[in-house]
């Protein structure tokens, strides 16, 4: 039988995980990592009524993969659109700077970083802007992948824990 404390723990964990989903699109919150920590915290508090170890390992793997795709996609997007090493470094630095400056800066940071670095490296503005567009497209792909990973993590955890709560 499920207790009120277990229900409250499920709800609180789910609320933290929803903040993690927001973190998949907001640059300040580490979304998949927060979701993983919430699942582990729930397991530590509720033992066998939480997610099993194998599911926590899967959630951890999804969190790592989503984060790697997110970080690497902007760089790969810039590379795919013709950026040199300078442009890829610029996209990375622009993305990091953008994270500190807010949502809109996060979107344009990789573009500005890649385009500026390419221009400083001697490329014409047309090719520099193309590299910046690739970095921005990569950022969007990475954010989408991180969002899919975060929703998958929360959905998988919630379904599994709910089933354990209903049928112990």
C-alpha angles and dihedrals in degrees: 000000000000116000129216089249091056091049091049090048090051092050094046092047091048091051091052089048091053088056085053090054088053087050090060088071102025112075097215098060119067094225108186092036092053091049091051093048090049091052092048091047090052090051091049091051099042105026113195091010088067130069115302121250093256091056091048088053090051091048090049091050092050090049092051094045093047091050093048092049090048094052096040100043097072091051092046091047090054090048092049090054092052105272120157124220087276091058093048091051090046091051090051094048092044090051092050092048090047091054089061095047102051143262101311093043088051089058097046098033096085091045093051092042095050096041094046093047092049091048091049088049089059104262121137117256094252093060091038090054090047090056089048091051089052091052091051093048089049090051090054092049090049092050091050091050091049091050092050090049092049094049090046091051094050094043094049093046094045095048093048095047093044091053090051090049094050098039108027 
